[in-house]
């Protein structure tokens, strides 16, 4: 019985971590989208959403200082942000497996 409780707690912790990571990623993406709208030289910026053939979506945002990609597909997602000068970068990835397990990765430099 204790083993089942431990598995449930581990899954709940993974789900909470995944939600926290996604909230952070979406907040970063929102901040960059607002920067694109505020930019006067629109040739240097883009904010695009691409629908992928297999029901996925790719959101790409580019500002004069930063570029970011947010890929969402079947409950799994990836967020990659990188400053153009290489001074900052972050990667969040969450993958939902068919058996319900969640794998998370977070890297910042």
C-alpha positions as CSV (number, residue, x, y, z in Angstrom):
1,X,0.0,0.0,0.0
2,X,2.9,2.4,0.8
3,X,4.4,1.8,-2.6
4,X,1.2,2.9,-4.3
5,X,1.1,6.0,-2.2
6,X,4.7,6.8,-3.1
7,X,4.0,6.4,-6.8
8,X,0.9,8.7,-6.6
9,X,2.9,11.3,-4.7
10,X,5.7,11.1,-7.2
11,X,3.3,11.5,-10.1
12,X,1.6,14.5,-8.4
13,X,5.0,16.1,-7.8
14,X,5.9,15.6,-11.5
15,X,2.6,17.1,-12.6
16,X,3.1,20.1,-10.3
17,X,6.6,20.6,-11.6
18,X,5.3,20.4,-15.2
19,X,2.6,23.0,-14.5
20,X,5.1,25.3,-12.9
21,X,7.5,25.0,-15.8
22,X,4.7,25.6,-18.3
23,X,3.5,28.7,-16.5
24,X,7.0,30.1,-16.5
25,X,7.5,29.3,-20.2
26,X,4.2,30.9,-21.1
27,X,5.0,34.0,-19.0
28,X,8.3,34.3,-20.9
29,X,6.5,33.9,-24.2
30,X,3.9,36.5,-23.3
31,X,6.7,39.0,-22.3
32,X,8.4,38.5,-25.7
33,X,5.1,38.8,-27.6
34,X,4.5,42.2,-25.8
35,X,8.0,43.3,-26.8
36,X,7.3,42.5,-30.4
37,X,4.1,44.6,-30.3
38,X,6.0,47.5,-28.7
39,X,8.9,47.4,-31.3
40,X,8.8,50.2,-33.8
41,X,11.1,48.4,-36.4
42,X,8.8,45.5,-37.2
43,X,11.2,44.1,-39.8
44,X,13.4,42.9,-36.9
45,X,10.5,41.1,-35.1
46,X,8.1,38.3,-35.7
47,X,5.3,36.5,-33.7
48,X,4.0,33.5,-35.6
49,X,2.0,30.5,-34.9
50,X,2.2,27.4,-37.1
51,X,-0.3,24.6,-37.1
52,X,1.5,21.3,-37.7
53,X,-0.1,18.4,-39.7
54,X,-0.4,16.1,-36.7
55,X,-2.4,18.5,-34.5
56,X,0.6,20.2,-33.0
57,X,1.4,23.9,-32.8
58,X,4.6,25.8,-33.0
59,X,4.8,29.4,-31.7
60,X,7.9,31.4,-32.8
61,X,8.7,34.8,-31.4
62,X,11.7,36.8,-32.5
63,X,12.8,40.2,-31.1
64,X,16.0,42.2,-31.7
65,X,17.5,40.6,-28.6
66,X,15.8,37.2,-28.1
67,X,14.2,34.4,-30.0
68,X,11.8,31.7,-28.5
69,X,10.1,28.6,-29.7
70,X,7.1,26.9,-28.0
71,X,6.1,23.5,-29.4
72,X,2.9,21.8,-28.2
73,X,1.9,18.3,-29.3
74,X,-0.4,15.8,-27.8
75,X,0.0,17.0,-24.2
76,X,3.8,17.2,-24.5
77,X,5.6,20.5,-25.0
78,X,8.9,22.2,-25.4
79,X,10.0,25.8,-24.8
80,X,13.4,27.1,-26.0
81,X,14.5,30.7,-25.5
82,X,17.9,32.1,-26.4
83,X,19.3,35.6,-26.4
84,X,20.8,36.5,-29.8
85,X,24.2,37.4,-28.1
86,X,24.3,34.0,-26.3
87,X,24.2,35.6,-22.9
88,X,21.0,33.7,-21.8
89,X,19.3,30.5,-22.8
90,X,16.7,28.2,-21.3
91,X,15.0,25.0,-22.3
92,X,12.0,23.4,-20.7
93,X,10.6,20.1,-22.0
94,X,7.7,18.0,-20.7
95,X,6.8,14.7,-22.3
96,X,3.7,12.8,-21.4
97,X,4.1,9.1,-22.1
98,X,1.4,6.7,-23.2
99,X,1.3,5.1,-19.7
100,X,0.7,8.5,-18.1
101,X,4.2,9.1,-16.7
102,X,5.6,12.6,-17.2
103,X,9.3,13.3,-18.0
104,X,10.6,16.8,-17.4
105,X,13.8,18.6,-18.3
106,X,14.9,22.1,-17.4
107,X,18.1,23.7,-18.5
108,X,19.2,27.3,-18.0
109,X,22.5,29.0,-18.7
